[in-house]
Amino acid sequence: MQNFIIISRTFAEITPESADGGDFSDHGFVAEREEVSFRELVCLLRKHRYPSASGGDISKDIWFSSGFDIIDFGDGTEREESIHFHKDNNPNVEKYWTLAAEFAGVV
């Protein structure tokens, strides 16, 4: 029995210069594959309140983002982090992704 949910954590950074070019200055993985408990997932979702799609239907294809925060006032760099349902999860784990979003109040 699997007692965890597998997630990926990503980030994207924008500077004023990269925004002018319509791209990120940096992006990638914080963690490509991370096992978290249901409780840990709910806590993460409370910090990543913005779903990738609107409409209220949550599925494994929806990820959640923190929104951009300024991390360097000197050069204006902003950073956003996101959490994603990982493809290595068992199929029955998707219901816990949805349930955690409900418990976190993000849907």
Protein Blocks (a to p, Z undefined) as FASTA:
>chain_A
ZZbdcdddddddddfklmmnopafbdcdfblbdcddfklmmmmmmmmmbcfbehhiacfk
bccdebjadfbfknopacdddddddfkbcfklmmmmmmmmmmnopZZ
